[in-house]
Amino acid sequence: MLVKYHAMYPVTACSSPVQDQEGTPKPFSRIPIRSAMNQLPAVPFLVPSILEALQTSPEYRDITSVIPGEADLYCAKSVKDAGGIVLTSDSDLLAHDLGPLGAVVFFGDIEMKDGDSLWAPIYQPATISGRLDLHGPRGLQALAFEMFLDNHGSLPVLVKKANHEHSIKLFQTRFEDFQREYVSLAASPLNTAIMPQIRTVLQSLDPRISEFVLQFPFIADIAAQPPYPGAHSSPHIFLPFSYDCPIRTTAWEPSRGVRQLAYGLINLVAPEKEQISTTFEHIRQETESGGRELQVPGSDQLVRLCASLVNLFKDTIAKFPSISALDLWTTMAVVQDIQFSHHNSKANLGQIVKQQVLQSKEKLHESLTWEILHYHAQLQSSLYSFRILKQILSVLLTYSTSENLPVVMSRLQETLAGLPPISEVQDLGSAISTVKFIRNMDMMKGAQEILGITIPEISSKPKMTRREVKRNRKADKRNKKPTRDNQTSNNPFELLGSE
């Protein structure tokens, strides 16, 4: 049985924050966890977590094969040669040549019956062709092309056209383009004759990261994959959907520098004609966007940035010597958040959520604020950004010998070796306990000391209502005396008052 996992591009966004009568989002609005989870898209890191679990499992790792690029052709070839079932959510598998014994089961059809058994209908293309009386030479593929051209036509009419190859004869060029996705595979999954040692690395990449590196022709050639459309131009990468607040800057922003470094590292081993200067990054897949163009560091900057990152890890470990591996990466995310707010002169989100947890009078296991949810998304995004860096670096160090790369690359690889599995930080239910842990460890203060910067502490006093502000102003006017103390001082910040 073959299982085809798909990179997920959810199209359902989080529900909007609660708003007041003027339409302004309430920053401390709380979201019931159960209600929120019912409206959120699929788990962002589900696919890489499943692949990671299979690849590290003593029982399944030896029978698990991850294909760089599109897996449909390999699944079809396998069941055509040996029979079997492909588990998928992609109906395109039915148009492939699966042979007389090949079959498909769709994830959406799987049901639990009798409490302990799974049930699902099995679709066997050879049997379906027989029942539809598809006797043409191209069978279901010809029918699929007819449906592609006329998805409102009745099935009997489309079957008749398919048997006579009506549209195939009329639109030969379009059919050739359509059929290209379903041509039986003849090549091996990897071109091991060119670069045998990179096989394991390419098969261990997350689907999204694999898609990025395969846009470079010299890597696609190793993986026996056809060149991507638009090769030799800026590559594109689609990041997982993030459970962040839609009115805030995306949760991926504080860790952007790590990803830019990762994208630029490819230039160290890429042929000169394939080197890049920018990458298009797609973040929220519910929008029809061409992506955000990011500059990648130049070759002269890469070594310096890698060394700075290694030193930052050393300083963090020295500051928090007793924390676990997972907590170390949480600390790195806190450092990125502090750095981001300082660089952009913004209120620090970590301090905001810390005060919300301190001030909360509700049962914390039943509700979340949008700020806590967004902060948790930043922690996840930071970890995944380091994961991108680690996996792209592994491609570099496998493709090229360590003697041909700067020494700092090996040091950075050793630093990233402690990155925990992505599944360890997925649980949204742990968001509040994580904030408490960050507060108890005083990570925000430690992060400022590591970076050598200071950001103002947010007041823990609850914000006054409009009525209280108005009452206090009236009292101030009554008590105000015309003395020299009330004259304008040289302190420009005095005008801000104490509110």
C-alpha positions as CSV (number, residue, x, y, z in Angstrom):
1,M,0.0,0.0,0.0
2,L,1.3,3.4,-1.0
3,V,0.5,6.6,0.9
4,K,0.8,9.9,-0.9
5,Y,1.0,12.9,1.4
6,H,0.4,16.4,0.0
7,A,1.8,19.7,0.8
8,M,-1.1,21.6,2.3
9,Y,-2.3,25.0,1.1
10,P,-5.4,25.8,3.3
11,V,-7.7,28.5,2.0
12,T,-9.7,29.1,5.2
13,A,-8.3,32.0,7.3
14,C,-8.7,32.4,11.0
15,S,-11.9,34.1,12.2
16,S,-11.5,37.8,12.6
17,P,-10.6,39.3,16.0
18,V,-13.5,40.6,18.1
19,Q,-14.3,44.2,17.2
20,D,-15.9,47.1,19.1
21,Q,-18.8,49.2,17.7
22,E,-16.3,51.4,15.8
23,G,-14.7,48.4,14.1
24,T,-11.5,48.5,16.1
25,P,-10.1,45.1,17.1
26,K,-10.0,44.6,20.8
27,P,-6.4,43.5,21.6
28,F,-7.5,41.6,24.7
29,S,-10.4,39.8,23.1
30,R,-10.4,36.1,24.1
31,I,-11.1,33.2,21.9
32,P,-12.6,30.0,23.3
33,I,-10.2,27.3,22.2
34,R,-12.8,24.8,21.1
35,S,-14.6,27.4,19.0
36,A,-11.4,28.7,17.5
37,M,-10.1,25.2,16.6
38,N,-13.3,24.4,14.8
39,Q,-12.7,27.4,12.5
40,L,-9.0,27.1,12.0
41,P,-7.4,25.4,8.9
42,A,-5.5,22.1,9.0
43,V,-2.5,21.6,11.2
44,P,0.3,23.6,9.6
45,F,3.1,21.1,10.0
46,L,1.1,17.9,9.6
47,V,2.9,16.5,6.5
48,P,6.5,17.1,7.6
49,S,5.6,15.6,11.0
50,I,4.2,12.4,9.5
51,L,7.2,12.1,7.2
52,E,9.6,12.7,10.1
53,A,7.9,10.1,12.2
54,L,8.1,7.5,9.4
55,Q,11.7,8.2,8.7
56,T,12.7,7.9,12.3
57,S,10.6,4.9,13.1
58,P,12.5,1.6,13.5
59,E,9.5,-0.3,12.1
60,Y,8.7,1.9,9.0
61,R,11.9,3.8,8.0
62,D,13.3,1.0,5.9
63,I,10.1,0.7,3.9
64,T,9.5,4.5,3.5
65,S,10.6,6.2,0.4
66,V,10.1,10.0,-0.1
67,I,10.3,11.1,-3.7
68,P,11.8,14.5,-4.4
69,G,9.2,16.3,-6.6
70,E,5.8,15.1,-7.8
71,A,5.1,11.6,-6.5
72,D,2.1,10.6,-8.7
73,L,4.3,9.0,-11.4
74,Y,6.2,6.9,-8.9
75,C,3.1,5.7,-7.1
76,A,1.5,4.8,-10.4
77,K,4.6,2.9,-11.6
78,S,4.8,1.0,-8.3
79,V,1.2,-0.3,-8.3
80,K,1.4,-1.0,-12.0
81,D,4.4,-3.2,-11.5
82,A,3.4,-5.0,-8.3
83,G,-0.3,-4.2,-7.7
84,G,-1.5,-2.5,-4.6
85,I,-3.4,0.5,-3.4
86,V,-2.5,4.2,-3.4
87,L,-3.9,6.2,-0.4
88,T,-4.3,9.8,-1.6
89,S,-6.6,12.8,-1.8
90,D,-5.8,13.4,-5.4
91,S,-8.3,12.1,-8.0
92,D,-5.7,12.5,-10.7
93,L,-4.3,9.1,-9.7
94,L,-7.3,7.5,-11.5
95,A,-6.1,8.9,-14.8
96,H,-2.7,7.2,-14.5
97,D,-1.9,3.8,-15.9
98,L,-2.1,1.7,-12.7
99,G,-2.2,-1.6,-14.5
100,P,-4.9,-4.3,-14.1
101,L,-4.5,-4.6,-10.3
102,G,-3.7,-1.0,-9.3
103,A,-6.3,0.8,-7.1
104,V,-6.9,4.1,-5.3
105,V,-8.4,4.9,-1.9
106,F,-9.2,8.5,-0.9
107,F,-8.4,9.8,2.5
108,G,-11.8,11.6,2.7
109,D,-13.6,8.3,2.2
110,I,-12.0,6.5,5.2
111,E,-14.4,5.8,8.0
112,M,-14.2,4.1,11.4
113,K,-16.6,1.2,11.7
114,D,-17.4,-1.0,14.7
115,G,-15.1,1.1,16.8
116,D,-11.8,-0.5,15.8
117,S,-11.7,-1.0,12.0
118,L,-11.3,1.3,9.1
119,W,-13.5,1.1,6.0
120,A,-13.2,2.8,2.6
121,P,-14.4,2.2,-1.0
122,I,-11.6,1.1,-3.4
123,Y,-11.5,2.5,-6.9
124,Q,-9.8,0.3,-9.5
125,P,-9.3,2.1,-12.8
126,A,-9.4,-1.1,-14.8
127,T,-12.7,-2.1,-13.3
128,I,-14.2,1.4,-13.7
129,S,-13.2,1.4,-17.4
130,G,-15.0,-1.9,-17.9
131,R,-18.2,-0.7,-16.2
132,L,-18.2,2.5,-18.2
133,D,-17.5,0.5,-21.4
134,L,-14.5,2.6,-22.2
135,H,-12.9,0.5,-24.9
136,G,-10.8,3.3,-26.5
137,P,-7.0,2.9,-26.5
138,R,-6.6,5.6,-23.8
139,G,-9.5,4.7,-21.5
140,L,-9.9,6.9,-18.5
141,Q,-7.2,9.3,-19.6
142,A,-9.3,10.2,-22.7
143,L,-12.4,10.5,-20.5
144,A,-10.4,12.8,-18.1
145,F,-9.5,15.0,-21.0
146,E,-13.1,15.3,-22.1
147,M,-14.1,16.2,-18.6
148,F,-11.3,18.7,-18.5
149,L,-12.6,20.5,-21.5
150,D,-16.3,20.2,-20.6
151,N,-16.9,19.6,-16.9
152,H,-20.7,20.2,-17.3
153,G,-21.3,17.5,-19.9
154,S,-23.3,14.4,-19.1
155,L,-21.3,11.2,-18.4
156,P,-22.8,9.1,-21.2
157,V,-21.9,11.8,-23.8
158,L,-18.4,12.3,-22.5
159,V,-17.8,8.5,-22.5
160,K,-18.9,8.3,-26.1
161,K,-16.6,11.1,-27.1
162,A,-13.7,9.5,-25.2
163,N,-14.2,6.2,-27.0
164,H,-14.0,8.0,-30.4
165,E,-11.2,10.3,-29.1
166,H,-13.2,13.2,-30.3
167,S,-11.5,16.0,-28.4
168,I,-8.0,14.4,-28.7
169,K,-8.2,14.6,-32.5
170,L,-9.5,18.2,-32.4
171,F,-7.0,19.5,-29.8
172,Q,-3.9,17.4,-30.2
173,T,-1.5,20.0,-28.8
174,R,-3.7,20.6,-25.7
175,F,-4.0,16.8,-25.2
176,E,-0.2,16.4,-25.4
177,D,0.2,19.1,-22.7
178,F,-2.5,17.4,-20.6
179,Q,-1.1,13.9,-21.1
180,R,2.4,14.9,-20.0
181,E,1.5,14.6,-16.4
182,Y,0.3,11.0,-16.9
183,V,3.1,9.5,-19.0
184,S,4.4,6.3,-17.4
185,L,7.6,6.7,-15.6
186,A,10.7,5.1,-17.0
187,A,13.5,6.8,-15.1
188,S,14.6,5.8,-11.6
189,P,13.5,8.1,-8.7
190,L,17.0,9.5,-8.4
191,N,19.9,9.9,-10.8
192,T,22.3,8.0,-8.5
193,A,24.9,7.7,-11.2
194,I,25.6,11.4,-10.9
195,M,25.5,11.9,-7.1
196,P,24.7,8.8,-5.1
197,Q,25.4,10.3,-1.7
198,I,22.8,13.0,-1.9
199,R,19.9,10.4,-2.2
200,T,19.2,10.2,1.5
201,V,19.4,14.0,2.0
202,L,16.9,14.8,-0.8
203,Q,14.5,12.2,0.4
204,S,14.6,13.6,4.0
205,L,13.5,17.1,3.1
206,D,10.2,18.7,3.9
207,P,8.0,18.8,0.8
208,R,8.1,22.6,0.7
209,I,11.9,22.8,1.1
210,S,12.3,20.0,-1.5
211,E,10.1,22.0,-3.9
212,F,12.4,25.0,-3.3
213,V,15.7,23.3,-4.0
214,L,14.4,21.4,-7.0
215,Q,13.9,24.7,-8.8
216,F,17.7,24.7,-9.3
217,P,18.4,22.7,-12.4
218,F,21.6,21.2,-11.1
219,I,19.7,19.7,-8.1
220,A,16.7,18.7,-10.3
221,D,19.1,16.8,-12.5
222,I,20.4,14.8,-9.6
223,A,16.8,13.9,-8.6
224,A,15.9,13.0,-12.2
225,Q,13.2,15.7,-12.1
226,P,12.2,17.8,-15.1
227,P,13.3,21.5,-14.9
228,Y,10.8,23.7,-13.2
229,P,9.0,26.3,-15.4
230,G,10.8,29.6,-15.1
231,A,14.1,28.0,-14.1
232,H,17.1,30.3,-13.9
233,S,14.9,33.0,-12.4
234,S,14.1,33.7,-8.7
235,P,12.7,30.6,-7.0
236,H,9.5,30.5,-5.1
237,I,8.8,28.9,-1.7
238,F,5.4,28.3,0.0
239,L,5.6,28.4,3.8
240,P,3.0,26.6,5.9
241,F,-0.1,28.4,6.9
242,S,0.3,30.1,10.3
243,Y,-2.3,30.5,13.1
244,D,-1.6,34.2,13.5
245,C,-3.6,37.3,14.0
246,P,-4.8,38.6,10.6
247,I,-4.4,42.3,11.6
248,R,-0.8,41.9,12.7
249,T,2.4,41.6,10.7
250,T,2.7,37.9,9.8
251,A,4.2,35.7,12.4
252,W,6.9,34.7,9.9
253,E,8.4,38.2,10.0
254,P,10.7,38.0,13.1
255,S,12.5,34.9,11.7
256,R,12.8,36.2,8.1
257,G,16.5,36.8,8.4
258,V,17.2,33.2,9.1
259,R,15.3,32.1,5.9
260,Q,17.0,34.7,3.8
261,L,20.3,33.3,4.9
262,A,19.1,29.8,4.0
263,Y,17.9,30.8,0.5
264,G,21.3,32.5,-0.2
265,L,23.4,29.5,0.9
266,I,22.5,27.7,-2.4
267,N,24.7,30.2,-4.2
268,L,27.8,28.7,-2.6
269,V,27.4,25.5,-4.6
270,A,25.2,26.5,-7.5
271,P,26.7,27.0,-11.0
272,E,27.2,30.7,-11.7
273,K,24.3,30.8,-14.2
274,E,21.9,29.3,-11.6
275,Q,22.8,31.6,-8.7
276,I,20.0,33.9,-7.4
277,S,19.7,37.4,-5.9
278,T,16.1,37.1,-4.8
279,T,13.5,34.6,-3.6
280,F,9.7,34.9,-3.7
281,E,8.2,33.8,-0.4
282,H,4.5,32.9,-0.2
283,I,3.0,33.1,3.3
284,R,-0.8,33.3,3.4
285,Q,-2.1,30.9,0.8
286,E,-5.7,32.2,1.0
287,T,-4.7,35.2,-1.1
288,E,-3.9,35.2,-4.8
289,S,-0.5,36.7,-4.4
290,G,2.6,36.5,-6.5
291,G,4.6,36.2,-3.3
292,R,6.9,38.7,-1.5
293,E,10.3,39.2,-3.2
294,L,13.2,38.9,-0.7
295,Q,16.8,39.8,-1.3
296,V,19.2,37.0,-0.4
297,P,22.6,37.8,1.2
298,G,25.6,38.2,-1.2
299,S,28.4,35.7,-1.2
300,D,30.6,38.0,0.8
301,Q,27.9,38.3,3.6
302,L,27.1,34.6,3.9
303,V,30.1,33.6,6.0
304,R,29.8,36.6,8.3
305,L,26.1,35.9,8.9
306,C,26.7,32.2,9.6
307,A,29.4,33.1,12.1
308,S,27.2,35.6,13.8
309,L,24.4,33.0,14.1
310,V,26.8,30.5,15.6
311,N,28.0,33.1,18.1
312,L,24.4,34.0,19.0
313,F,23.8,30.3,19.8
314,K,26.9,30.2,22.0
315,D,25.8,33.3,23.9
316,T,22.3,32.0,24.4
317,I,23.6,28.7,25.8
318,A,26.0,30.5,28.1
319,K,23.1,32.7,29.3
320,F,20.8,29.7,29.9
321,P,23.1,26.7,30.5
322,S,20.5,24.4,32.0
323,I,17.7,24.5,29.5
324,S,16.7,21.6,27.3
325,A,17.2,21.4,23.6
326,L,13.6,22.4,22.8
327,D,13.8,25.3,25.3
328,L,17.0,26.5,23.7
329,W,15.1,27.0,20.4
330,T,12.2,28.7,22.2
331,T,14.8,31.1,23.6
332,M,16.2,31.7,20.1
333,A,12.6,32.6,19.0
334,V,12.3,35.0,22.0
335,V,15.6,36.6,20.9
336,Q,14.3,37.1,17.4
337,D,11.1,38.7,18.8
338,I,13.1,41.1,20.9
339,Q,15.3,42.0,18.0
340,F,12.4,42.5,15.7
341,S,10.5,44.8,18.0
342,H,13.7,46.8,18.8
343,H,14.7,47.2,15.1
344,N,11.2,48.3,14.1
345,S,10.5,50.4,17.2
346,K,7.4,48.4,18.0
347,A,5.9,47.3,21.3
348,N,7.3,43.9,22.1
349,L,4.7,41.2,21.7
350,G,6.4,38.9,24.2
351,Q,5.9,41.6,27.0
352,I,2.3,42.1,26.0
353,V,1.4,38.4,26.3
354,K,3.3,38.1,29.5
355,Q,1.2,40.9,31.0
356,Q,-2.0,39.2,29.7
357,V,-1.2,36.0,31.4
358,L,-0.4,37.9,34.7
359,Q,-3.6,39.9,34.5
360,S,-6.0,37.2,33.3
361,K,-8.8,36.3,35.6
362,E,-10.3,33.7,33.4
363,K,-9.5,30.0,33.2
364,L,-6.5,30.0,31.0
365,H,-7.1,26.5,29.7
366,E,-10.4,27.6,28.2
367,S,-9.4,30.8,26.3
368,L,-6.7,32.5,24.3
369,T,-6.0,36.0,23.3
370,W,-5.1,36.9,19.8
371,E,-1.8,38.2,21.1
372,I,-0.9,34.8,22.7
373,L,-2.1,32.9,19.6
374,H,0.1,35.2,17.4
375,Y,3.1,34.8,19.7
376,H,2.8,31.1,19.7
377,A,2.7,31.2,15.9
378,Q,6.0,33.2,16.0
379,L,7.6,30.5,18.0
380,Q,6.5,27.9,15.5
381,S,7.7,30.0,12.6
382,S,11.1,30.5,14.1
383,L,11.6,26.8,14.6
384,Y,10.5,26.0,11.0
385,S,12.8,28.8,9.7
386,F,15.8,27.1,11.5
387,R,14.5,23.8,10.0
388,I,14.7,25.4,6.5
389,L,18.3,26.5,7.2
390,K,19.3,23.1,8.6
391,Q,17.9,21.2,5.6
392,I,19.3,23.5,2.9
393,L,22.7,23.4,4.7
394,S,22.5,19.6,4.6
395,V,22.1,19.7,0.8
396,L,25.1,22.0,0.5
397,L,27.4,19.9,2.7
398,T,26.4,16.7,0.9
399,Y,26.7,18.1,-2.6
400,S,30.1,19.7,-1.9
401,T,32.9,18.5,0.3
402,S,33.6,20.3,3.6
403,E,37.0,21.3,2.2
404,N,35.3,23.4,-0.5
405,L,33.1,25.3,1.9
406,P,34.0,27.7,4.7
407,V,34.7,26.1,8.1
408,V,31.8,28.0,9.7
409,M,29.3,25.9,7.6
410,S,30.3,22.8,9.5
411,R,30.1,24.7,12.8
412,L,26.6,25.9,11.9
413,Q,25.6,22.3,11.0
414,E,26.7,21.1,14.4
415,T,24.7,23.9,16.0
416,L,21.6,23.0,14.1
417,A,21.9,19.3,14.8
418,G,20.1,19.8,18.1
419,L,16.9,21.1,16.4
420,P,14.0,19.1,17.8
421,P,11.4,17.3,15.7
422,I,8.7,19.7,14.3
423,S,6.0,17.6,16.1
424,E,7.2,18.7,19.5
425,V,6.0,22.3,19.1
426,Q,2.7,21.9,17.3
427,D,0.2,21.9,20.1
428,L,-1.7,25.1,20.3
429,G,-3.0,24.1,23.7
430,S,0.5,24.6,25.1
431,A,0.6,28.2,24.1
432,I,-0.2,29.7,27.5
433,S,2.1,27.3,29.4
434,T,4.9,28.2,27.0
435,V,4.4,31.9,27.8
436,K,4.5,31.1,31.5
437,F,7.7,29.2,31.0
438,I,9.3,32.1,29.1
439,R,8.2,34.5,31.9
440,N,9.4,32.3,34.7
441,M,12.8,31.8,33.0
442,D,13.0,35.6,32.5
443,M,13.9,34.9,28.8
444,M,13.0,38.4,27.6
445,K,15.4,40.1,29.9
446,G,18.1,37.5,29.1
447,A,17.5,38.1,25.3
448,Q,18.0,41.8,25.7
449,E,21.3,41.2,27.5
450,I,22.4,38.7,24.8
451,L,21.7,41.3,22.1
452,G,23.0,44.2,24.1
453,I,19.8,46.2,23.7
454,T,17.1,47.5,26.1
455,I,13.4,47.8,25.3
456,P,11.0,49.6,27.6
457,E,9.0,47.4,30.0
458,I,5.2,47.5,29.5
459,S,3.3,48.7,32.5
460,S,1.5,46.0,34.4
461,K,-1.2,48.4,35.5
462,P,-4.6,47.8,33.9
463,K,-5.6,50.4,31.3
464,M,-8.0,53.0,32.6
465,T,-11.5,53.3,31.1
466,R,-12.5,56.5,29.3
467,R,-14.6,57.5,32.2
468,E,-11.7,57.2,34.6
469,V,-9.4,59.2,32.3
470,K,-12.0,62.0,32.1
471,R,-12.6,62.0,35.8
472,N,-8.8,62.2,36.5
473,R,-8.4,65.1,34.0
474,K,-11.1,67.1,35.8
475,A,-9.5,66.5,39.1
476,D,-6.1,67.6,37.7
477,K,-7.6,70.9,36.5
478,R,-9.2,71.6,39.9
479,N,-5.9,71.0,41.7
480,K,-3.7,72.7,39.2
481,K,-1.9,75.8,40.5
482,P,-0.2,78.5,38.4
483,T,3.4,78.0,39.7
484,R,6.7,77.8,38.0
485,D,6.5,74.0,38.3
486,N,3.7,74.0,35.7
487,Q,5.8,75.8,33.1
488,T,7.2,74.0,30.1
489,S,10.3,72.0,30.9
490,N,13.1,70.8,28.8
491,N,11.9,67.2,28.9
492,P,10.2,66.4,25.6
493,F,8.7,63.2,27.0
494,E,6.8,65.0,29.7
495,L,4.0,65.7,27.3
496,L,3.2,62.0,27.2
497,G,2.0,62.0,30.7
498,S,1.6,58.9,32.8
499,E,-1.3,57.2,31.0
